Amino acid sequence: MTRRVLFSFGVYMQKNFLRKQKELLEKEVCRIKEEIKMLKDYPDLGISNEDTSLELEEFNTNVSIKKELEETLEAVQEALSRIEKGTYGICQKCGNSIEEERLETLPYAAYCATCQLKSKRKIK
């Protein structure tokens, strides 16, 4: 195969990968929005103290889950924005390519594995 044919095939594969990632991310947006809708926004106070306690516990759990879902939704929407801008797959910290395997596993990844590990080590 000539270099031109290999280059064209690579561009085709890249466009195909981006199309699949975009579809995956769009489905993820819908899924997360549905999950958020199903969570209670307020506690249903029960008749007894025990019921009230259980409802408040469920409410507190839902608040935590909702916050996590909203953060994930934001990350997914940012990934879709990067696809539109042509910067999807580029590490936002170092500017290198994000590993394709990482993007397949975590389609909304903003950092390459190396930068992600470095930032986790700093947090600890």
MARDRENKOL-579476 format. One line per field, with one value per residue: residue number from 1; residue in one letter; x, y, z of N, C-alpha, C in turn. Coordinates in pm, 1 decimal, padded with zeros to 6 digits. Layout:
MARDRENKOL-579476
nr c(NUM;...)
rest c(A;...)
n_x c(X;...)
n_y c(Y;...)
n_z c(Z;...)
ca_x c(X;...)
ca_y c(Y;...)
ca_z c(Z;...)
c_x c(X;...)
c_y c(Y;...)
c_z c(Z;...)
end
This chain:
MARDRENKOL-579476
nr c(1;2;3;4;5;6;7;8;9;10;11;12;13;14;15;16;17;18;19;20;21;22;23;24;25;26;27;28;29;30;31;32;33;34;35;36;37;38;39;40;41;42;43;44;45;46;47;48;49;50;51;52;53;54;55;56;57;58;59;60;61;62;63;64;65;66;67;68;69;70;71;72;73;74;75;76;77;78;79;80;81;82;83;84;85;86;87;88;89;90;91;92;93;94;95;96;97;98;99;100;101;102;103;104;105;106;107;108;109;110;111;112;113;114;115;116;117;118;119;120;121;122;123;124)
rest c(M;T;R;R;V;L;F;S;F;G;V;Y;M;Q;K;N;F;L;R;K;Q;K;E;L;L;E;K;E;V;C;R;I;K;E;E;I;K;M;L;K;D;Y;P;D;L;G;I;S;N;E;D;T;S;L;E;L;E;E;F;N;T;N;V;S;I;K;K;E;L;E;E;T;L;E;A;V;Q;E;A;L;S;R;I;E;K;G;T;Y;G;I;C;Q;K;C;G;N;S;I;E;E;E;R;L;E;T;L;P;Y;A;A;Y;C;A;T;C;Q;L;K;S;K;R;K;I;K)
n_x c(00083.0;00040.4;00171.8;-00015.3;-00261.1;-00258.6;-00261.7;-00512.3;-00678.4;-00626.2;-00729.5;-00997.0;-01052.3;-01013.6;-01218.3;-01436.6;-01404.9;-01441.7;-01707.4;-01841.1;-01773.9;-01900.4;-02170.7;-02193.2;-02142.9;-02359.0;-02572.9;-02509.0;-02553.6;-02835.6;-02902.0;-02798.0;-02945.9;-03201.0;-03163.6;-03117.0;-03367.8;-03519.8;-03447.9;-03542.3;-03615.7;-03673.3;-03736.1;-03980.0;-04154.6;-04209.9;-04468.3;-04396.3;-04113.3;-03914.3;-03976.7;-03940.2;-03668.4;-03560.6;-03645.1;-03509.7;-03248.6;-03246.9;-03296.2;-03062.1;-02871.8;-02960.2;-02909.0;-02628.2;-02579.9;-02705.7;-02547.1;-02303.2;-02385.9;-02453.9;-02202.5;-02073.7;-02235.9;-02174.2;-01903.9;-01933.0;-02076.3;-01884.6;-01694.4;-01832.5;-01839.7;-01566.6;-01532.8;-01674.8;-01516.3;-01285.1;-01086.6;-01105.2;-00976.6;-00731.2;-00508.1;-00593.6;-00416.4;-00138.5;-00131.6;-00076.5;-00176.3;-00466.6;-00483.5;-00628.1;-00750.0;-00809.9;-00999.2;-01196.7;-01273.6;-01336.9;-01510.8;-01537.3;-01299.9;-01064.2;-00799.9;-00478.6;-00359.5;-00121.4;-00113.7;-00351.1;-00290.3;-00080.3;-00222.2;-00391.1;-00210.6;-00118.8;-00342.4;-00366.1)
n_y c(-00119.2;00223.3;00528.9;00732.4;00595.2;00458.4;00681.5;00794.5;00585.5;00591.6;00844.9;00797.7;00598.1;00746.4;00941.3;00770.3;00660.6;00893.6;00952.3;00731.3;00767.4;01010.2;00939.3;00755.6;00923.8;01101.6;00928.3;00871.0;01117.6;01132.2;00906.5;00976.8;01208.9;01098.0;00934.1;01130.8;01255.7;01058.1;01061.8;01162.3;01496.6;01603.0;01522.4;01279.1;01315.9;01084.8;00913.3;00822.4;00869.7;00694.1;00639.6;00895.6;00930.4;00731.7;00828.9;01074.3;00980.5;00845.1;01063.5;01217.6;01043.4;01043.0;01309.2;01312.4;01124.9;01254.0;01482.9;01368.9;01255.3;01488.1;01609.3;01420.6;01439.8;01700.2;01664.1;01487.7;01646.6;01842.4;01687.9;01631.5;01888.2;01925.5;01746.7;01878.5;02107.8;02000.8;01915.1;01686.9;01406.5;01507.2;01573.6;01786.1;01889.1;01838.3;01839.7;01625.2;01328.0;01154.5;00823.9;00586.2;00355.7;00437.8;00637.6;00479.1;00336.8;00537.7;00762.5;01037.5;01132.3;01378.3;01399.7;01253.9;00925.8;00945.8;01217.1;01214.4;01030.3;01169.9;01391.7;01266.3;01170.0;01406.8;01491.5;01313.7)
n_z c(00000.0;-00068.9;00077.1;00064.2;00042.1;00287.7;00460.4;00393.4;00472.7;00747.8;00816.5;00756.1;00946.9;01180.8;01159.6;01167.4;01423.1;01578.6;01511.8;01620.9;01892.0;01941.8;01908.9;02118.1;02339.7;02317.2;02368.7;02630.8;02753.8;02738.6;02896.0;03149.2;03206.6;03228.7;03455.4;03649.2;03652.4;03774.8;04039.9;04367.6;04454.3;04692.7;05037.2;05135.9;05404.2;05657.0;05851.0;06104.0;06329.9;06255.5;05985.4;05880.6;05929.3;05762.2;05513.7;05503.6;05499.9;05254.2;05088.8;05132.0;05024.9;04759.6;04691.5;04688.1;04483.8;04271.0;04245.2;04163.5;03920.1;03779.2;03758.3;03596.9;03370.8;03289.7;03220.6;03005.2;02826.0;02780.4;02649.5;02412.6;02311.8;02266.2;02056.7;01855.7;01831.0;01740.3;01910.0;02054.0;02221.8;02272.0;02525.0;02786.2;02959.4;02896.6;02619.4;02456.5;02272.4;02382.1;02488.2;02270.9;02370.1;02627.7;02576.0;02466.9;02688.7;02874.3;02750.6;02786.4;02880.4;02968.7;03001.2;02936.2;03030.7;03179.6;03274.7;03420.5;03623.0;03749.5;03851.0;04032.4;04218.3;04331.9;04471.4;04685.0)
ca_x c(00000.0;00115.2;00152.0;-00141.1;-00370.4;-00253.5;-00305.2;-00657.2;-00740.4;-00613.1;-00826.3;-01128.3;-01065.5;-01026.8;-01354.0;-01526.9;-01390.5;-01507.0;-01852.6;-01885.9;-01760.7;-02006.3;-02296.3;-02185.3;-02156.0;-02496.8;-02655.5;-02476.0;-02625.0;-02975.8;-02909.3;-02774.1;-03061.5;-03310.4;-03131.8;-03136.4;-03512.8;-03578.4;-03411.6;-03628.6;-03552.4;-03712.9;-03774.0;-04119.9;-04147.7;-04297.6;-04559.6;-04322.0;-03974.7;-03835.6;-04002.3;-03875.9;-03524.9;-03529.0;-03665.0;-03399.6;-03129.2;-03260.7;-03280.5;-02919.4;-02805.5;-02998.3;-02838.7;-02491.5;-02584.3;-02740.8;-02428.0;-02208.7;-02441.3;-02442.4;-02060.4;-02046.6;-02306.5;-02093.9;-01784.6;-01977.0;-02108.7;-01756.7;-01633.6;-01904.3;-01791.9;-01431.6;-01548.4;-01715.4;-01403.7;-01171.5;-00982.7;-01134.1;-00865.4;-00607.6;-00500.6;-00608.8;-00307.7;-00006.7;-00145.9;-00051.4;-00296.2;-00519.4;-00480.0;-00757.6;-00808.5;-00864.8;-01121.5;-01298.7;-01317.8;-01391.9;-01520.5;-01531.8;-01169.4;-01005.6;-00656.1;-00413.1;-00342.0;-00008.0;-00155.3;-00453.8;-00219.0;-00008.9;-00316.2;-00439.6;-00102.5;-00114.3;-00457.3;-00344.2)
ca_y c(00000.0;00348.6;00616.5;00806.3;00503.6;00438.2;00806.0;00804.7;00485.6;00642.7;00953.8;00733.0;00532.1;00851.0;00996.0;00664.2;00654.8;01013.3;00937.6;00634.1;00829.2;01111.4;00867.0;00700.9;01035.3;01151.9;00830.9;00886.7;01238.1;01092.2;00814.4;01050.5;01296.5;01012.4;00896.0;01249.1;01274.8;00956.1;01085.2;01255.5;01624.0;01642.2;01404.9;01256.5;01290.5;00975.1;00930.6;00801.8;00917.2;00596.2;00666.5;01023.3;00905.2;00657.1;00918.9;01170.5;00906.6;00824.2;01194.6;01252.7;00957.1;01093.0;01434.8;01275.9;01060.5;01357.0;01567.5;01291.0;01245.5;01619.5;01628.3;01334.4;01499.8;01814.8;01611.2;01431.1;01759.3;01903.8;01599.7;01657.0;02018.4;01905.7;01683.2;01984.5;02200.4;01929.5;01893.2;01561.4;01312.0;01578.5;01597.2;01927.7;01931.5;01836.5;01858.0;01500.4;01249.0;01062.8;00689.2;00544.1;00258.4;00516.3;00701.3;00374.7;00301.4;00657.3;00849.6;01179.7;01161.9;01505.1;01391.5;01126.7;00845.1;00998.5;01339.1;01176.9;00971.3;01277.4;01474.0;01185.3;01163.9;01536.2;01500.9;01230.5)
ca_z c(00000.0;-00072.5;00193.7;00045.6;00074.8;00432.9;00523.0;00372.0;00558.3;00884.2;00831.6;00760.2;01077.1;01281.5;01148.4;01211.9;01568.8;01633.8;01494.3;01721.8;02024.1;01952.4;01930.9;02253.5;02434.3;02309.5;02442.0;02772.2;02798.7;02758.1;03009.5;03273.9;03229.4;03277.5;03593.3;03733.7;03664.7;03862.4;04179.0;04440.0;04486.7;04828.0;05116.8;05174.8;05547.8;05695.4;05963.1;06228.3;06328.9;06180.5;05843.8;05848.5;05929.2;05639.7;05400.4;05502.3;05458.5;05109.5;05027.8;05136.5;04926.7;04627.1;04667.3;04650.6;04351.9;04172.7;04225.7;04083.5;03784.6;03716.0;03724.1;03481.6;03257.9;03246.1;03153.9;02877.3;02737.8;02743.0;02548.8;02287.1;02266.1;02212.1;01925.1;01762.9;01814.1;01681.6;02011.0;02124.9;02218.3;02304.4;02668.9;02817.9;03046.7;02830.8;02475.5;02383.4;02241.9;02483.6;02434.6;02215.7;02463.1;02738.8;02527.5;02450.6;02823.8;02937.1;02633.3;02820.9;02941.1;02924.8;03023.3;02906.1;03151.9;03256.6;03345.0;03518.4;03736.8;03818.8;03927.9;04146.2;04319.7;04399.9;04559.8;04803.8)
c_x c(00087.3;00086.1;00019.7;-00261.5;-00374.4;-00302.4;-00457.1;-00732.2;-00737.3;-00712.1;-00967.1;-01152.0;-01085.4;-01167.2;-01456.8;-01524.5;-01462.2;-01659.1;-01910.0;-01880.6;-01871.0;-02140.8;-02302.9;-02208.0;-02297.8;-02593.6;-02633.3;-02544.9;-02770.6;-02992.0;-02895.0;-02892.8;-03180.5;-03286.5;-03155.7;-03286.0;-03574.2;-03546.1;-03507.2;-03550.4;-03582.0;-03751.2;-03925.3;-04116.3;-04253.8;-04384.8;-04485.2;-04180.6;-03885.0;-03852.4;-03931.0;-03725.8;-03482.2;-03542.0;-03551.6;-03269.4;-03131.2;-03239.4;-03133.2;-02838.8;-02834.3;-02926.8;-02695.3;-02486.4;-02611.6;-02620.7;-02326.5;-02256.1;-02428.2;-02298.6;-02023.2;-02112.2;-02227.5;-01969.2;-01819.0;-02007.4;-01981.9;-01685.6;-01700.7;-01860.3;-01652.4;-01436.7;-01581.3;-01599.4;-01282.9;-01058.7;-01006.1;-01014.2;-00730.7;-00611.4;-00504.8;-00498.9;-00176.1;-00012.7;-00114.9;-00183.2;-00335.5;-00526.1;-00621.2;-00827.7;-00873.0;-00996.1;-01233.0;-01357.7;-01389.6;-01402.6;-01512.0;-01401.3;-01112.8;-00853.5;-00603.2;-00390.2;-00229.9;-00048.8;-00262.0;-00388.8;-00145.6;-00104.1;-00374.0;-00335.3;-00094.8;-00227.0;-00433.2;-00248.2)
c_y c(00125.3;00431.0;00690.4;00720.0;00480.3;00562.2;00820.5;00706.7;00532.4;00754.2;00896.7;00668.4;00635.0;00911.0;00895.6;00653.6;00773.6;01004.0;00843.2;00694.0;00933.1;01046.0;00811.5;00809.8;01092.7;01058.4;00844.4;01010.4;01202.9;01002.8;00888.6;01140.7;01217.3;00970.3;01011.4;01272.4;01179.4;00978.2;01186.2;01381.4;01669.4;01517.4;01399.3;01221.9;01188.4;01009.1;00918.5;00858.9;00824.8;00618.0;00793.3;01005.7;00833.3;00745.7;01020.7;01104.8;00884.6;00956.2;01236.0;01170.4;01007.5;01222.8;01405.7;01214.7;01164.1;01446.0;01496.6;01279.2;01378.3;01650.0;01544.5;01391.3;01618.2;01768.0;01554.2;01543.7;01833.6;01819.5;01619.1;01791.0;02007.1;01836.7;01790.4;02079.8;02135.0;01904.7;01766.2;01468.0;01377.0;01612.1;01747.1;01980.0;01942.6;01855.4;01735.0;01428.8;01164.1;00925.9;00646.6;00445.5;00330.6;00582.0;00599.4;00336.4;00417.0;00765.3;00999.0;01217.9;01290.6;01501.9;01255.2;01052.8;00899.6;01120.8;01308.2;01117.4;01077.2;01360.7;01397.5;01179.1;01293.9;01552.0;01427.2;01291.1)
c_z c(00000.0;00052.9;00184.9;00083.7;00225.6;00506.6;00511.8;00461.0;00704.1;00912.3;00840.7;00896.2;01187.6;01278.7;01198.5;01364.9;01633.1;01623.6;01599.5;01861.5;02045.0;01979.7;02073.1;02357.8;02433.8;02381.6;02591.6;02830.4;02829.3;02880.7;03141.8;03306.3;03282.6;03422.5;03689.1;03757.3;03766.8;04010.2;04242.4;04473.6;04629.3;04906.3;05137.6;05322.5;05586.6;05815.1;06095.2;06216.2;06247.3;06030.2;05798.7;05837.9;05801.3;05516.0;05390.1;05457.9;05307.1;05035.6;05022.2;05036.7;04785.8;04592.1;04621.7;04511.6;04243.8;04143.5;04136.8;03938.3;03710.1;03676.2;03601.9;03356.5;03202.3;03170.1;03015.9;02778.4;02693.4;02637.1;02412.8;02227.0;02205.0;02075.3;01821.8;01732.7;01748.2;01780.1;02092.1;02110.5;02244.8;02453.0;02697.1;02909.0;02969.0;02679.2;02392.4;02356.7;02362.0;02417.2;02389.6;02309.5;02582.1;02696.6;02504.7;02586.0;02890.4;02829.2;02664.1;02890.5;02881.2;02932.9;02980.8;03038.2;03239.9;03337.5;03450.0;03642.8;03818.0;03904.3;04046.4;04256.8;04397.8;04501.4;04690.2;04899.1)
end
